[in-house]
Amino acid sequence: MSESPNIMHEDTMQWTEASQGKFRYRRKSFTRALGAKMLGFSLYEVPPGASAFPSHFHCANEEALYVLEGEGTLRLGDNEIPLHKGHFVTLPPGAGNAHRLINSSSRPLKYICVSTAVLPDLIVYPDSDKIGVFGGPISGGPDRRPTWMFKQTADVGYFEGEPDA
């Protein structure tokens, strides 16, 4: 069978890792590896006690999670919901869907995250009073998407700094 630029097997991919305090994960980004522009699909592995990302919600994009192994606690708004193998979660855009998945077990938590890739996207982090602006293609390389992070308390008026003339 001939290779296709649209097909990839998980075993041929390397894990990428990120770690800062309680936020730690290993990730295989299938869509980045295949150059997808409008879709995100990644495999995550999160160690015990950690989360991949802080609590956040998207203003433009929808996400879905599917738990493959382990157990976690989904913080969804003010609710804490236990998840385990076989759970599927949809996370539409909007403040009511602020979420954080925490590995609450003693084993690694492995899950798939699928998302739309509408750009630009505004992501709000309610626990830390931040807003992130993400633009550009989802794939890596020279067209890597620019990212800006701001504190929400840096609010300014619509016409602030504009010349009078």
N, C-alpha and C positions, 0 to 999 in steps of 0.2 A: 504494500500500500504506500502511495506517495505521501510525503509530508504536505501539509497545508499551512499557510500563515495564520489561519483562523482556528487551528487546533493545537492544544497543548495538554500534556499530561502532568499532573501534580508532581510526580516523581522527578521531572526534569527541571523543576523550579527550586531556587534557593530561598530560604527564609530570610526576611529582613527583620531586624529587631529594633525596638524603641524602648527606652527606659528612662523614667524620671520620677523618682519617689514611688508613690503607689500606682503609677500608670506605667504598665509594662506589658509588652506583647511581642509575639512573633507573628509575621504576616507573609502570606503569599498572595500577591495581587495579580490575578489572572488577567483582568482587563488591561492593566498597565502593561503587562508582558506582551499582550496581543495588540496593543495600540487602540483599544476601544475609546471612543470619544463621548458617547452618551449613556454609558452604563458602567457601574462599578460592581465588581464581584471579587471578594477577597475571603481567604481562609485565615482565621485568627486563632491563635493559641495563647491563652492568658494564664499565668501562674496563680496558685492559690493566694487569695487575699488581694489581688490586683484587679485593675480595670484597664481596658485598652484606652479609654478616653474619659474626660470629665463629663459631667452632666451637660447636655446640650440639646438644642433643637434647631432644625433647619427651617429656613423661610421659603426655600424653593424646592428642595429635594425630599423625596420619600426614601426611607430605608426599610429593609426587612432583615430579620435575623433568623437563622435556623441552627439549633443546638445539635451538634454531632456527638459530643462526649462531655462528661462532667456535669457540674451543677453550678448555677449562678443565681444571683438575686438581681432582678431588673428593677431599678428605681425608675418608675414612670410617674412623673409629677410628684405627688406626695405619697404614692403607694409603693410598697415593696412587694414584688411578686416573685416567688421561687420558680426557677426554670430548670429543666433537665433535658436529657437526650430526647429528641423528637419534638420539642416545642418550636413553634413558628410564631414570630411576632412581626406585625407591621407597625411602622412608625411614620405616619403621614407628617407633612410639615406643620409647624405651628407650636405655639407656647404650651398648649395642652399635652404635647407629646415630648416634653423634655425628658431625656432618658440617660441612664448610665447602667451598664451591665457589669456587675462585680462578681468575681469568682469567689463564691462563699463556701467552697469545698477544699479538701486537702489534696485534690488531684487537678491537673491542668483542665481548663475549660476550653473546648474547641468548638468554634462555630463559624458559619458562613454569614457574611454580610453582603447584601445586594442593595444597590441604590441607583436611583436615577442620577444623571450628571448634568442637571440644568445649571448653566453658568451665566452670569455670576450667581453665587449663593451667599446668603448671609446666615451665619451660624451664631446663635446666642448661647452664652454659657451663664446660666442663672446663678450658680454658686459663687462665681468669681467676678460677676459684674463686667464680663467682657463680651465683645462682639467681634467676630471674625468675618472678613470679606475674602471670598475665594473666587478667583477668575482664571480664565484660560483653560486649555485642554486638561483632561484628567490624567492623561498619560505623562510619563516622565520625559526626560531628554531636554533638548534646547527650548522647547515650548512649555516647560514646566509652569504650572499655574502660579501666578503671583498670589501672595497671601498677606493680608494686613490684619493686625489685631489692635483693638482699641478698648479702653475702659468706657463703659456706658456713661459714666459721670463726666466725660469730656464733651457733653452735649453743648452745642453752640446754636445760635439762631440761624435761620435760613439765609439771611442777608449779611451775617457777620463777616467782616473782612472785605466785602465788596466795595469797589470805588463808587463814590457818589455820582460821578460824571458818566 
